[in-house]
Amino acid sequence: MQDNSPYALFLILILLLLASDPQIEQKFKLLMGVLEKTSVSLSSFQAGIRALNVSLQEIYALQQQMQAGGK
């Protein structure tokens, strides 16, 4: 017996939805737009967190230098 790929099962589900709902293509386009915007937002958020981390590391290094110089 052959193992079924989860991708094949997903494709079958999509085909069944396409056959049963005439507006499903429009709904999928809307969902795809939402997912793309979410991806862009998460990428921007990740870049912001990286920039914040770099700034915090610089502040920490400066603080360490000031403490070492004060001793």
Stockholm file with secondary structure:
# STOCKHOLM 1.0

chainA/1-71         MQDNSPYALFLILILLLLASDPQIEQKFKLLMGVLEKTSVSLSSFQAGIRALNVSLQEIYALQQQMQAGGK
#=GR chainA/1-71 SS CCCCCHHHHHHHHHHHHHHHCTTHHHHHHHHHHHHHHHHHHHHHHHHHHHHHHHHHHHHHHHHHHHHHHHC
#=GC SS_cons        CCCCCHHHHHHHHHHHHHHHCTTHHHHHHHHHHHHHHHHHHHHHHHHHHHHHHHHHHHHHHHHHHHHHHHC
//
